[in-house]
Amino acid sequence: MNSAITKHLICINCPLGCRLTVSLQDGQMASLDGNGCGRGARYAAQEAVQPMRVLTGLMKAEGCRRPFAVRSDRAIPKELLLQCAAELKRIHPKPPIAAGDVIIPHILGTNASIIATQNFDN
């Protein structure tokens, strides 16, 4: 069964902010209208089929009350963001922590790792 879906997006890859109309057929981009550059086509193909986001957040280290900042080192499927955020709350690494340290490798089976974005020394 062929299922056609139309999605409307605003491209965020350059300052133009093109209004995109994406037609999906069987889960794949069938047509695109409104992009002013090639970056818009790549953005629409990704965003319409499987949106991805970089996760940023705070974690608490073991024995510490003050949190430290973390982020994913690459984009994570948008539908997994809340589950990944719950992992940030559940896990408490031991300090000291240096900016760039991998705190949670391959979170929830994704290729993304959670890394510290600041030095943290209790």
C-alpha positions as CSV (number, residue, x, y, z in Angstrom):
1,M,0.0,0.0,0.0
2,N,1.4,3.4,-1.0
3,S,1.1,6.0,1.6
4,A,1.8,9.6,0.6
5,I,2.5,12.2,3.3
6,T,3.3,15.9,2.9
7,K,5.4,17.7,5.5
8,H,6.1,21.4,5.7
9,L,9.5,22.4,7.1
10,I,11.6,25.5,7.5
11,C,15.2,24.9,6.5
12,I,17.7,25.9,9.2
13,N,20.9,25.3,7.3
14,C,21.5,28.9,6.1
15,P,20.1,32.3,6.8
16,L,17.5,32.1,4.0
17,G,15.1,29.9,6.1
18,C,13.4,28.5,3.0
19,R,9.9,27.1,3.5
20,L,10.1,23.5,2.3
21,T,7.3,21.2,1.2
22,V,8.4,17.5,1.3
23,S,6.3,14.7,-0.2
24,L,7.1,11.3,1.3
25,Q,6.2,8.0,-0.5
26,D,6.6,4.8,1.5
27,G,8.9,6.5,4.0
28,Q,11.2,8.1,1.5
29,M,11.4,11.6,0.0
30,A,9.6,11.6,-3.3
31,S,9.6,15.3,-4.0
32,L,10.8,18.6,-2.6
33,D,9.7,22.1,-3.3
34,G,10.9,25.4,-2.0
35,N,14.6,24.8,-1.3
36,G,17.0,27.6,-2.4
37,C,20.2,25.5,-2.3
38,G,21.5,21.9,-2.1
39,R,21.8,22.1,1.7
40,G,18.0,22.5,1.9
41,A,17.6,19.2,-0.1
42,R,19.9,17.3,2.3
43,Y,18.2,18.8,5.3
44,A,14.7,18.0,4.1
45,A,15.6,14.4,3.2
46,Q,17.0,13.9,6.8
47,E,14.4,15.9,8.7
48,A,11.3,14.5,7.0
49,V,12.3,10.9,7.2
50,Q,14.2,10.6,10.5
51,P,14.7,13.9,12.5
52,M,17.9,14.0,14.5
53,R,19.0,16.3,17.3
54,V,22.1,16.9,19.5
55,L,21.2,16.3,23.2
56,T,22.4,18.8,25.7
57,G,21.9,18.5,29.4
58,L,23.2,18.4,33.0
59,M,24.4,15.4,35.0
60,K,25.3,15.0,38.6
61,A,28.5,13.4,39.5
62,E,28.7,10.8,42.3
63,G,28.6,12.5,45.7
64,C,28.1,16.0,44.3
65,R,25.2,18.3,44.5
66,R,26.2,20.7,41.7
67,P,25.6,19.4,38.1
68,F,28.0,19.5,35.2
69,A,27.2,20.1,31.5
70,V,27.2,17.4,28.9
71,R,26.1,16.9,25.2
72,S,26.0,14.1,22.7
73,D,28.9,14.1,20.3
74,R,26.6,13.7,17.3
75,A,22.9,13.8,16.6
76,I,20.5,11.2,18.1
77,P,17.2,10.2,16.6
78,K,14.6,12.6,17.9
79,E,12.3,9.9,19.2
80,L,15.1,8.7,21.6
81,L,15.8,12.1,23.2
82,L,13.6,11.6,26.3
83,Q,14.9,8.2,26.9
84,C,18.5,9.4,26.6
85,A,17.7,12.3,28.9
86,A,16.5,9.8,31.5
87,E,19.9,8.1,31.2
88,L,21.6,11.4,32.1
89,K,19.6,11.5,35.3
90,R,20.2,7.8,36.2
91,I,24.0,7.7,35.8
92,H,26.4,9.5,38.2
93,P,30.1,9.3,37.1
94,K,32.9,9.8,39.6
95,P,34.8,13.1,39.5
96,P,37.2,14.5,38.4
97,I,35.7,14.9,34.9
98,A,37.5,16.8,32.1
99,A,35.9,18.5,29.2
100,G,35.7,16.0,26.3
101,D,35.6,12.9,28.6
102,V,33.1,10.3,27.3
103,I,30.6,9.9,30.1
104,I,28.2,7.4,28.4
105,P,29.5,5.6,25.3
106,H,27.0,4.7,22.6
107,I,24.0,5.8,24.6
108,L,21.0,3.5,24.2
109,G,22.7,1.6,21.4
110,T,23.2,4.7,19.2
111,N,26.5,5.8,17.7
112,A,26.3,8.9,19.9
113,S,28.3,9.2,23.1
114,I,27.6,11.6,25.9
115,I,30.6,13.8,26.6
116,A,31.4,16.4,29.3
117,T,31.5,20.0,28.0
118,Q,33.3,21.4,31.1
119,N,35.9,20.4,33.6
120,F,34.3,19.3,36.9
121,D,36.3,18.7,40.0
122,N,33.7,18.4,42.8
